[in-house]
Amino acid sequence: KRLTITYVALAAALLGLFLLLTGCRVGEVLGLKYEDIDRKGKTISIRRKVSYATGNPAIEEHLKTEAGERTVPLLSPLEDAIPRGHVGLIFHEDDGGPLRRNTYQRMFRSLCDGVGLVEFETVNRGKAEIRVPRYPYTAHWFRHTYATICYDAGLDPKSTASIMGHANERITVELYTHITKDREQINA
């Protein structure tokens, strides 16, 4: 059999790597440009976001908090996956503009399908039963997973807060506390 990989599947895989290996909010990832990647310094500059507040995608040069503008580490698996020699938005429509919400959602669902983050529900349609996909995970789930990775690696809350763009480390500590409580329940 011949392997066929679509642009959406490739872009979805890259989206997943950005979400998982940067801890960025989805709007921040969608606002990234190739020019924000510093391969020599092994960093990514977070400077803008894509917002859907008006229904249409808009690039905003301000972030959620002052701490939102930051530099995050560029980890090797992500660096290896980022195409070289491009300019402009990393995730974009055919015209180079920011992703429309439905394009992003299709890409995110492709990512979830590809890594098994989809559940199926059986629904009766007259005499037929059909399996309907449900997507219980959001892009923010990847952000929490990143925080868990930092916690497991022994990174202190202040450093993690800086990388994740939290306004103060209290938010990060609360997130870590949430992680610890969840683990205690699982292990009980």
C-alpha positions in Angstrom: 0.0 0.0 0.0 1.1 3.5 -0.7 1.1 6.0 2.2 -0.8 9.2 1.4 -0.4 12.0 3.9 -2.5 15.1 3.4 -1.5 18.7 4.1 -4.1 18.8 6.8 -2.6 15.7 8.5 0.9 17.2 8.3 -0.2 20.5 9.6 -2.2 18.8 12.3 0.9 16.9 13.4 3.0 20.1 13.5 0.2 21.8 15.4 0.2 19.0 18.0 3.9 19.3 18.5 3.7 23.1 19.0 0.9 22.7 21.5 2.6 19.9 23.4 6.2 21.1 23.4 5.7 24.8 24.0 2.9 25.1 26.5 1.4 28.0 24.4 -2.2 28.9 24.2 -3.8 27.9 20.9 -4.2 31.5 19.7 -0.5 32.1 20.4 0.5 29.0 18.4 -1.8 30.1 15.5 -0.1 33.6 15.6 3.4 32.2 15.2 5.5 33.2 12.2 8.6 31.4 11.0 10.5 34.6 11.9 9.7 33.9 15.5 11.8 30.7 15.5 15.4 31.2 16.5 17.2 27.9 15.6 20.6 29.1 16.8 19.3 30.3 20.2 16.9 27.4 20.4 14.0 29.7 21.3 10.5 30.8 20.1 9.3 34.3 20.6 5.7 34.6 21.5 4.5 38.1 20.4 1.0 37.8 18.9 -2.1 35.7 18.8 -5.0 34.9 16.5 -8.3 35.8 18.0 -11.8 34.9 16.8 -13.6 37.4 19.0 -15.4 39.0 16.0 -16.1 35.6 14.3 -13.3 36.2 11.8 -9.6 35.5 12.5 -7.6 38.5 13.5 -4.0 38.8 14.4 -3.6 40.7 17.6 -0.2 42.1 18.7 -1.2 41.9 22.4 -1.4 38.8 24.5 -3.6 37.7 27.4 -1.2 39.3 30.0 2.0 41.3 30.1 3.8 38.0 30.9 2.3 36.6 27.7 5.0 38.1 25.6 7.9 35.8 26.2 10.5 33.5 24.9 10.0 29.7 25.2 12.5 26.9 24.6 12.6 25.4 21.1 12.9 21.7 21.9 14.7 19.5 19.3 11.7 17.3 18.2 9.8 20.5 17.4 12.8 22.1 15.7 13.2 19.1 13.5 9.6 19.2 12.4 9.5 22.9 11.5 10.0 23.4 7.8 13.0 25.6 6.8 13.1 28.5 4.4 9.6 29.8 4.9 8.3 33.2 6.0 5.0 34.4 7.4 2.4 32.5 9.5 3.3 28.9 10.2 -0.4 27.9 10.3 -2.3 29.8 7.6 -5.0 29.7 4.9 -4.1 29.3 1.3 -3.9 33.1 0.9 -1.4 33.3 3.8 -3.9 34.8 6.2 -4.7 33.4 9.7 -6.6 30.1 9.9 -10.4 30.5 10.0 -12.0 28.8 13.0 -13.4 25.9 10.9 -10.0 25.2 9.3 -8.4 25.2 12.8 -11.1 22.9 14.1 -10.7 20.5 11.2 -7.0 20.5 11.7 -7.3 19.8 15.5 -9.8 17.0 14.9 -7.4 15.5 12.4 -4.7 15.6 15.1 -7.0 14.0 17.7 -8.0 11.3 15.2 -4.4 10.6 14.4 -3.3 10.1 18.0 -6.4 8.4 19.3 -7.9 11.3 21.2 -11.4 10.6 19.9 -14.3 8.7 21.4 -17.2 7.2 19.5 -20.8 7.2 20.5 -23.3 4.8 19.0 -26.5 6.7 17.9 -29.7 5.1 16.5 -30.8 6.7 13.2 -34.0 4.9 12.3 -33.1 1.3 11.8 -29.4 1.9 11.6 -26.9 2.5 14.3 -24.0 4.8 13.4 -20.8 5.7 15.3 -20.4 9.4 15.9 -17.0 10.8 16.9 -16.7 12.9 20.0 -13.7 15.0 20.8 -13.5 15.4 24.6 -10.0 17.0 24.5 -9.2 20.6 23.7 -6.0 22.4 22.7 -5.9 23.7 26.3 -5.5 20.1 27.5 -2.1 20.1 25.7 -1.2 23.2 27.8 -2.0 21.3 31.0 0.0 18.4 29.7 3.0 20.7 29.2 2.7 21.9 32.8 2.7 18.3 33.9 5.8 17.6 31.9 7.5 20.6 33.5 6.3 19.4 37.0 7.6 15.8 36.3 11.0 17.2 35.1 11.4 19.1 38.4 11.1 22.6 36.9 10.3 25.1 39.5 6.9 26.9 39.4 8.5 30.4 38.7 10.4 29.1 35.6 7.3 27.2 34.4 5.2 30.3 34.9 7.6 32.4 32.8 7.6 29.8 30.0 3.8 29.5 30.0 3.1 33.2 30.2 1.3 33.1 33.5 1.0 36.5 35.1 2.2 35.1 38.4 3.4 31.8 39.6 0.3 31.3 41.8 -1.5 30.2 38.7 1.2 27.7 38.0 1.2 26.4 41.6 -2.6 26.0 41.5 -2.1 24.0 38.3 0.5 21.8 39.9 -1.7 21.3 42.9 -4.5 20.2 40.5 -2.1 17.7 38.9 -1.0 16.3 42.3 -4.6 15.9 43.5 -5.6 14.1 40.3 -2.6 11.7 40.7 -3.5 11.1 44.3 -7.1 10.1 43.2 -5.8 7.8 40.5 -3.3 6.1 42.9 -5.8 5.7 45.7 
